[in-house]
């Protein structure tokens, strides 16, 4: 008898311990519309919520909280809500995709920051017809913010590539001009040598072609 009483006392306790770990809902996917964002940029989070239990649930709250850090190391927290009309019901065994738009400050520090996505769900009590909160589900996607100097660096690299290409073209043009000048110089020297040779040969021809006069 005492054992039965002990077991009866432990069952409610075990039930209370196990229930919080039972997930009636899960955020199975949580991504951004872009891979990277710039300071002052905007975007949205795409969150898919599954109902894998044997009862209907509804989402009463879906938010994304971002902890910002500015250049001077000041911390700032901002919360964004889904643009869907809540509460949003999800039938058993089904899933639904939600969107959470957000915007970034102009002076947010670059790098990676964690976004805390949280959904609060309620379960329908078939007997009473009332809804009551059953759990909170979370997801923590990583947001990447590019440095403002990256765009400047890319522009400078593009400019350097263009200048380097122009330099190569100028060097090729100069080389062609140098080759043409060298060829012109060689041609001129050959022409001058041929001219001198022709003059010399012409003079010798005149000397040998003069008539010989004998004196009496």
Secondary structure, 3 states (H helix, E strand, C coil): CHHHHHHHHHHHHHHHHHHCCCCCEEEEEEEECCCCECCCCEEEEEEEEEECCCCCEEEEEEEEEEEEEECCCCEEEEEEECCCCCCEEECCCCEEEEEEEEECCCCECCEEEEEEEEEEEEEECCCCCCEEEEEEEEECCEEEECCHHHHHHHHHHHHHHHHHHHHHHHHHHHHHHHHHHHHHHHHHHHHHHHHHHHHHHHHHHHHHHCCCCCCC
